[in-house]
Amino acid sequence: MNIFKKKVDPKEALRTSKREMAVATRGVEREIGSLQMEEKKLVAEIKKTAKTGNEAATKILARQLVRLRQQILNLQGTRAQIRGVATHTQAMYAGTSISAGMKGASKAMSAMNKQMEPAKQIKVMKEFQKQSTQLDMTVITLTLCWFLFILLQSSKLPCVIDM
């Protein structure tokens, strides 16, 4: 273990991991393709030996074909596992990104709480509600007075209220 080695950034680790997984997947796919080509050639060879009537050679070639197909299936399973590991790695990075984002958000929220002083904000809100209620009552009173004034003006009755 090298103590002087720089700590690996998660983003960079993800990039190298994805690159290595892609290289491995391409290698496996290349091998699968070559085995499938070999399978086609082997099938043609089996047909040819079966036509000639060479039963022993046909059996040997058939066993080779079975082994070849088993190798192809194994390689396809390996390819699926590699892709699964790549997906799992991506999901782990996403989780670390989310946790880093949540950490930043919580720091910002705590800084805002310190700056805003919640107790002081509650006091301001209560004062605002009190003033708002008083204003509403004043508006209602003025509206009623105005309504009475208009009503008295329209009825042509002598006004007793001096304004």
SVG drawing of the C-alpha trace seen along z (x, -y; Angstrom):
<svg xmlns="http://www.w3.org/2000/svg" viewBox="-84 -67 88 112">
<polyline fill="none" stroke="black" stroke-width="0.4" points="0.0,0.0 1.4,-3.3 0.9,-6.1 2.0,-8.8 -0.6,-7.8 -3.3,-10.5 -6.8,-9.5 -8.9,-8.4 -11.8,-10.7 -15.1,-8.7 -15.9,-10.2 -12.5,-9.2 -12.9,-5.7 -16.2,-5.3 -14.7,-6.3 -11.9,-3.8 -14.3,-1.1 -16.7,-1.8 -13.8,-1.8 -12.4,1.6 -15.9,3.1 -16.5,2.0 -13.1,3.4 -13.9,6.7 -17.4,6.9 -16.0,6.2 -13.4,9.0 -16.1,11.4 -18.4,10.4 -15.5,10.8 -14.9,14.3 -18.6,15.2 -18.6,14.1 -15.6,16.2 -17.0,19.2 -20.3,18.7 -18.4,18.6 -16.6,21.8 -20.0,23.3 -21.2,22.7 -18.1,24.2 -18.5,27.2 -22.1,27.7 -21.1,27.7 -18.4,30.2 -20.8,32.5 -23.2,32.4 -20.3,33.2 -19.1,36.1 -22.6,37.4 -23.1,37.4 -20.0,39.5 -21.2,42.0 -18.3,41.6 -20.3,42.2 -17.3,42.1 -16.1,38.7 -19.6,37.3 -20.0,38.3 -16.7,36.7 -17.7,33.5 -21.1,33.6 -19.4,33.7 -17.2,30.8 -20.4,28.9 -22.0,29.5 -18.9,28.3 -18.7,25.3 -22.3,24.3 -21.6,24.8 -18.7,22.4 -20.8,19.8 -23.5,20.1 -20.8,19.7 -19.4,16.6 -22.9,15.1 -23.3,15.6 -20.0,13.9 -21.0,11.0 -24.2,10.6 -22.3,10.6 -19.9,8.0 -22.8,5.8 -24.4,6.3 -21.2,5.3 -21.0,2.1 -24.6,1.3 -24.0,1.9 -21.0,-0.4 -23.0,-3.1 -25.7,-2.8 -23.1,-3.1 -21.7,-6.2 -25.2,-7.7 -25.8,-6.9 -22.5,-8.7 -23.5,-11.7 -26.9,-11.9 -25.3,-11.7 -22.8,-14.4 -25.7,-16.6 -27.7,-16.0 -24.6,-16.9 -24.3,-20.2 -28.0,-20.9 -27.9,-20.2 -24.9,-22.5 -26.8,-25.3 -29.9,-24.7 -28.0,-24.9 -26.3,-28.1 -29.6,-29.6 -31.0,-28.6 -28.1,-30.3 -28.6,-33.4 -32.4,-33.6 -32.7,-32.9 -35.9,-30.8 -37.1,-32.3 -36.8,-35.8 -38.6,-34.8 -41.5,-33.3 -41.8,-36.6 -41.8,-38.6 -44.5,-36.4 -46.7,-36.7 -46.3,-40.5 -47.2,-40.4 -50.3,-38.3 -51.3,-40.8 -50.9,-43.8 -52.6,-42.1 -55.6,-41.3 -55.8,-44.9 -55.6,-46.1 -58.4,-43.8 -60.6,-45.1 -59.8,-48.7 -60.6,-47.9 -63.9,-46.3 -64.8,-49.3 -63.9,-51.8 -65.9,-49.7 -68.9,-49.7 -68.6,-53.4 -68.3,-54.0 -71.3,-51.8 -73.4,-53.7 -72.3,-57.0 -73.3,-55.9 -76.5,-54.6 -77.3,-57.8 -76.3,-59.9 -78.6,-57.9 -81.6,-58.0 -81.4,-61.8 -81.9,-61.7 -80.1,-64.2 -76.7,-63.0 -76.1,-62.9 -72.5,-61.6 -69.9,-64.3 -66.9,-63.2"/>
</svg>
